[in-house]
């Protein structure tokens, strides 16, 4: 699982390099590897045992806020209209 995370982070760096230099394929590399890194980090955080029992009062607010921020970041990096 940690190798997938490393591949995802390295791909994000490579995608940012492609995007900065305006080479073709930068958008796809950036989106796929960022999704891979986010999913693996989420899985690792869920699996990690912790000494505390933390209960989130309104988890849907947190997930909604994260989704809005991530969609804004994607719109800004991809230069899509509406950003």
N, C-alpha and C positions, 0 to 999 in steps of 0.2 A: 504494500500500500504506500509505503514511503517513496518507493521508486516512481510510482505514478505521480505523486506530489512533486517530486523533483523534476520529472519530465514536463509537468504542467507549468512549473515556474520558469524553467529554462525556455519553454515554448513561448511564454508570455514575453520574456525578454527578447527572444528572436522576433516575435511578431511586432513588438514595439520598434525594433531596429528596421524591419521591413517597412513598417508604416512611416517611420521618420524619413527614410530614404526614398519613399514613394515607389517601392518595388511591388510588382504584382504578387498577390497572395497574402499580403500582410493582414488584411481584415479577417480572413478565414483562420489563419494561424493564431491570431490574437484571440478570437472568440472561442475557438475550440479548446485551446490550451488554458484559457482563463476559466472556462467551464470545468475542465478536467481538474485543475488545481482547487477550485472552490468545492467541487463535489468530494474530492478525496480529503480535503481538510475538514469538511463537515462530518464525513464518516469517521475520521480519526477522533474528532472531538466528541462524537456521540459514544464511541467505543471506550474512550478513556475513563477508567474508574476514578472517582473523586471522593475525598473524605466528607464532602458536604452534600446535603440534599437541598438543592436550590429549586424553588418553584417560581416560575414566571407567571405573573398575574394575568397578563393579556398577551399571549404569544403571537396572536394573529396581528397585533399592531407592530410587533418587532419584524415579523416576516414581511408585512406590507411595506414598512419603511425601508427595509433592505432591498426589496424588489424595486421600489421607486428610485432609490439612489443608484442601484445598478443599471436600471434602464436609462437614467440620465447620463451616467458615465459612458454607456455604450453609444448613446446618441451623440455625445460630445466627441468621442474618439473616432467614430465612423463618419463624422461630418454630415449626418443626416439632417434634413430640415426639421425644424421644430425644437432644436436644442437651444 
